[in-house]
Amino acid sequence: MGFKIKSKKKENIGVIIVEGEIDMFSSPDLRDKLLPFFTKKIKGIIVDLTGVLFMDSSGIATLVEGFQWSRKENKAFILTGLGTNVLNALSLTKLDNVFNIKANTDNAFNELSKS
């Protein structure tokens, strides 16, 4: 499966939609899409992983990096649409207890809109 990533800004919330496998070859692309949102005047970033079937340790490291940036810049960082494989990868590393995880992008957007 190929790798696709797109981003958009909805109101003052950044949304990144990822499809395919996040591995050592594609994780730099994810990082490149995340980084600009930390310099913009937005209150949060949603990373929609609904279309991600596999993620290796480099993908996890990229998400951790995004989480660290969000804490430094005082922005929300929410992961949505985690499939079984991605959730298992985060669970094995105990990061499922660190990240703010929502079922879908609408739930995450509603949470950020209220804050």
C-alpha positions in Angstrom: 0.0 0.0 0.0 1.3 3.5 -0.8 1.6 6.4 1.5 -0.5 9.5 1.3 -0.7 12.5 3.6 -2.7 15.6 3.4 -3.2 18.5 5.8 -5.7 21.3 6.2 -6.6 24.0 8.6 -10.2 24.1 9.8 -11.0 27.2 11.8 -8.0 27.3 14.2 -7.3 23.6 14.2 -4.8 21.7 12.1 -5.9 18.3 10.7 -3.4 15.8 9.2 -4.9 12.8 7.4 -2.5 9.8 6.9 -3.1 6.7 4.8 -0.8 3.7 4.2 2.2 2.6 6.2 4.2 4.9 8.5 7.7 3.6 8.5 11.3 4.8 8.3 10.7 5.9 4.7 7.4 7.8 5.2 7.8 9.1 8.8 9.9 12.1 7.6 7.0 13.2 5.4 4.7 13.0 8.4 7.1 15.1 10.4 7.3 17.7 7.6 3.5 18.0 7.6 3.3 18.3 11.4 6.0 20.9 11.9 4.3 23.9 10.2 1.3 23.6 12.5 3.5 24.4 15.5 4.5 27.7 14.1 0.9 28.8 13.2 -1.6 30.4 15.5 -3.8 27.3 16.1 -4.9 25.7 19.3 -4.5 22.1 18.3 -3.5 19.4 15.9 -5.5 16.3 15.0 -3.7 13.4 13.4 -6.2 11.1 11.7 -4.7 7.6 11.4 -7.9 5.9 10.1 -6.2 4.9 6.9 -3.0 3.6 8.6 -2.6 -0.2 8.6 1.0 -0.4 9.9 3.3 1.8 11.9 6.8 1.0 12.9 9.0 2.5 15.6 10.0 5.5 13.5 6.3 6.4 13.0 5.8 6.1 16.8 8.9 8.4 17.3 7.5 11.0 14.9 4.2 11.0 16.8 6.1 11.4 20.1 8.0 14.3 18.6 4.7 15.9 17.6 3.4 15.4 21.1 6.5 17.0 22.6 6.2 20.0 20.3 2.6 20.4 21.3 3.5 20.4 25.0 6.2 23.0 24.4 3.9 25.2 22.3 0.9 24.6 24.6 -1.3 23.1 21.8 -3.5 20.1 21.9 -2.3 17.0 20.0 -5.0 14.4 19.4 -4.7 11.1 17.5 -7.9 9.6 15.9 -9.0 6.6 14.0 -6.5 4.2 15.5 -6.8 0.7 14.0 -5.9 -2.5 15.8 -2.3 -2.6 14.6 -1.6 1.1 15.4 -3.3 0.8 18.8 -1.3 -2.3 19.6 1.9 -0.6 18.8 1.1 2.3 21.1 -0.1 -0.1 23.8 3.1 -2.1 23.7 5.0 1.0 24.4 2.5 2.3 26.9 2.0 5.4 24.8 -1.7 4.8 24.6 -1.8 6.3 28.1 0.2 9.3 27.0 -1.5 10.4 23.9 -5.0 12.0 23.7 -6.8 9.4 21.6 -10.3 9.9 20.2 -12.5 7.5 18.1 -12.7 9.9 15.2 -11.8 13.3 13.9 -15.3 14.7 14.6 -15.0 13.9 18.3 -11.5 15.5 18.4 -12.7 18.6 16.6 -15.7 19.0 18.9 -13.4 18.7 22.0 -11.0 21.3 20.6 -13.8 23.6 19.6 -15.2 23.7 23.1 -11.8 24.6 24.7 
